[in-house]
């Protein structure tokens, strides 16, 4: 996605906005627990995204493995896409996470960097 935007023959500014989630259980026994269904996965995921650690994320995450931390955790792939757009080892400029009742909320922002002409 990043290559498509960068190669577009235009001087337009483009914002790429994504939304995703961490461990999530919908309609299952862990849906209304005291926190998200897998706090350990959530903590690792926040660290991967915050630091741009695509390599470790890809080492541990598969479509099949995303079912373990909750039956709807595959929405985490949206965050993986945003990491790819930002670039490997590009840390997020803003990171916040909140452990709320039955879910972990996480927010990440990468601000545009100046591009050499």
C-alpha positions in Angstrom: 0.0 0.0 0.0 2.8 2.4 0.9 4.5 1.8 -2.5 1.3 2.5 -4.3 0.8 5.8 -2.6 4.5 6.8 -3.0 4.5 5.9 -6.7 1.3 7.8 -7.6 2.1 10.5 -10.1 0.7 13.4 -8.0 1.7 15.8 -5.3 -1.4 15.0 -3.3 -1.0 14.3 0.4 -2.5 11.0 1.4 -3.5 9.7 4.9 -3.8 6.0 5.5 -6.2 5.3 8.3 -6.8 1.8 9.8 -8.6 0.3 12.7 -8.0 -3.0 14.3 -8.0 -4.7 17.6 -6.0 -6.9 19.9 -7.4 -10.1 21.5 -11.1 -10.3 21.1 -13.8 -12.9 22.0 -17.3 -12.4 20.5 -20.0 -14.5 21.9 -17.6 -16.9 23.6 -16.9 -17.7 27.2 -14.2 -15.0 27.5 -16.3 -12.1 26.1 -17.1 -10.3 29.3 -14.1 -11.2 31.4 -12.2 -8.7 33.7 -9.9 -7.9 30.7 -9.3 -8.9 27.1 -9.2 -12.7 26.6 -5.4 -12.8 26.3 -3.5 -10.0 28.1 -0.1 -11.6 27.3 -0.9 -11.5 23.5 -2.1 -7.9 23.9 1.1 -6.8 25.6 3.3 -8.4 23.0 1.2 -7.0 20.2 1.4 -3.4 21.6 5.2 -3.8 21.8 5.4 -5.1 18.2 3.3 -2.2 16.9 4.9 0.5 19.0 8.4 -0.5 18.0 7.7 -1.5 14.4 8.9 -5.0 15.1 7.4 -6.7 12.0 9.9 -9.5 12.1 8.9 -10.8 15.6 5.2 -10.2 14.9 5.4 -12.4 11.7 7.4 -15.0 13.6 4.6 -15.4 16.2 1.4 -14.6 14.3 -0.4 -16.7 11.8 -4.1 -16.7 10.8 -4.4 -20.0 12.8 -2.6 -18.6 15.9 -4.9 -15.6 16.0 -7.8 -17.8 17.0 -6.1 -18.7 20.3 -6.3 -15.3 22.0 -9.9 -14.9 21.0 -12.3 -16.0 18.3 -12.2 -12.6 16.6 -8.6 -11.7 17.0 -8.0 -11.9 13.3 -8.8 -8.1 13.3 -5.2 -7.7 14.5 -4.2 -8.1 10.9 -5.4 -4.6 10.3 -2.7 -3.4 12.7 -0.2 -5.6 10.9 -1.1 -3.8 7.7 -0.5 -0.4 9.3 2.9 -1.6 10.5 3.7 -2.5 7.0 2.6 0.9 5.7 4.8 2.6 8.3 7.8 0.4 7.5 9.9 -2.1 9.3 11.5 -0.8 12.5 9.6 2.4 12.3 8.3 3.1 15.7 4.9 4.7 16.2 5.0 8.3 17.2 2.1 8.0 19.5 1.1 4.9 21.5 -1.6 4.5 24.1 -3.3 1.4 25.5 -6.0 1.0 28.1 -6.9 -2.2 29.8 -10.7 -1.9 30.1 -13.3 -4.3 31.3 -13.3 -7.2 28.8 -11.1 -5.5 26.2 -7.7 -3.8 25.6 -7.9 -0.6 23.7 -4.8 0.5 21.8 -4.1 3.5 19.7 -1.1 4.1 17.4 -0.1 7.0 15.2 2.7 7.4 12.7 3.2 11.0 11.6 4.5 11.8 8.1 8.2 12.4 7.9 9.9 14.8 5.5 10.9 13.2 2.2 14.1 14.2 0.5 13.5 15.8 -2.9 
